[in-house]
Amino acid sequence: MKEEFLQFIWEQELFNRNNLKTVDGKPAEVIHVGQPNTDSGPDFFNARIRIGETTWAGNVEIHQKSSHWYRHHHNVDAAYDNVILHVVESYDLPVKVKNHELPTLVITYPADILENYEQLLKSERWIACEDKLAEVDPFILRFWFSSLMIERLQSKTGAILAILEQNKNNWNETFYQLLARNFGMKTNAIPFELLAKSLPLQILSKHKNDLFQTEALLFGQSGLLNESLLGDDYFLSLRKEYSFLYKKYELSGIESHLWKFMRLRPINFPTIRIAQLAALINQSSALFSRILETETLGELRKLFEVSASEYWNTHYNFNKISKDNHTKALGETAFNNLVINTVVPMLFVYGDHHMDQEMKDRALLLLEKLTPESNQIIRKWNDLGIECRSAFETQALIQLKNLYCTNKKCLNCQLGAKIITTVNH
């Protein structure tokens, strides 16, 4: 049995409270179990325990066996000198702290709770509680969505702030790099990120009124203009323009072999995505500054209403005319993906960085306005009877699956906790 389970029993106050006594026979009363500590040090802070006639306030440490105090080397760690109570399931050795014996409490709990937990751990289903999910009040999950969503956004904060620091606190440059990465989706995320880093927004901004030059810079830096020696007029013109700009700015592009075309729908080819990114930058190089000024999802959508240039109406690759002829606009699915994975995290981090709660709330509201995502994870949740009403809820469910279900963190999951603590009478 894991030590985390005993911590769960203590935190949820599921232990038997009748006739509590320390191992030396003194009556004990748990007034407050304390606050869980997720860092190093004792398991719970600020607990209040009455032992005999004395009420103690301080830290609590929990182990399966009392001897684990020494196994974990707490006896040589000053962080544990102020522990007021040692909570164990089995007492096999007295523990001394500062030359006095540490009060130890042996706890018991209903057997059903452990059995429920072990069943979840042994489950090999897509999620451990799959066969129990219908028994849980759906309100519990809905209530937890907000915490899951904020947790998901906070998990991205560190990475975004690291990029921001590299860019010397330039929010527009940071947004541009994250935007480019998400233009590539999962398949071409890395080459798009490398492309953006190889071509600073400051350079693109100097050509923001010339779409052709913007395309020449992006396609040239992508390495895709090196694929053929000969080509059509558009291809050769881009390469000629890039040859001049390449020397002017002393640029160094990426290798063309990094781009993946296999098993992609043609509309998602990197050539089309690069052309759409060029159109977006041409429309507004300081896009994040514009986004900060938007108030509604409709206003935001207008900023992303761009299409690849006319050449791409009849092409998916350079020098190869396609059978169809239509405008390659940035579609609804692509827009939603960019809002979910770029706009919302950036607004949230910007709000957090500037202590602007209204900005953080606006980021969350955007997710509530977006239609639910459709992917493998969400379809599985749908099959289990969990219907989603917005991207806010689909993102929360992705967080739940990836962080909790996959790692069997049932003790930290509100659904799991409910199932574990359901005792049959």
Secondary structure, 3 states (H helix, E strand, C coil): CCHHHHHHHHHCCCCCCCCCEECCCCEEEEEECCEECCCCCCCEEEEEEEECCEEEEEEEEEEEECCHHHHCCHHHCHHHCCEEEEEEEECCCCCEECCEECCEEECCCCHHHHHHHHHHHHCCCCCCCCCCHHHCCHHHHHHHHHHHHHHHHHHHHHHHHHHHHHCCCCHHHHHHHHHHHHHCCCCCHHHHHHHHHHCCHHHHHCCCCCHHHHHHHHHHHHCHHHCCCCCCHHHHHHHHHHHHHHHHHCCCCCCHHHCCCCCCCHHHCHHHHHHHHHHHHHHCCCHHHHHHHCCCHHHHHHHCCCECCHHHHCEEECCEECCCCCCCECCHHHHHHHHHHHHHHHHHHHHHHCCCHHHHHHHHHHHHHCCCCCCHHHHHHHHCCCCCCCHHHHHHHHHHHHHHHCCCCHHHCHHHHHHHCCCCC
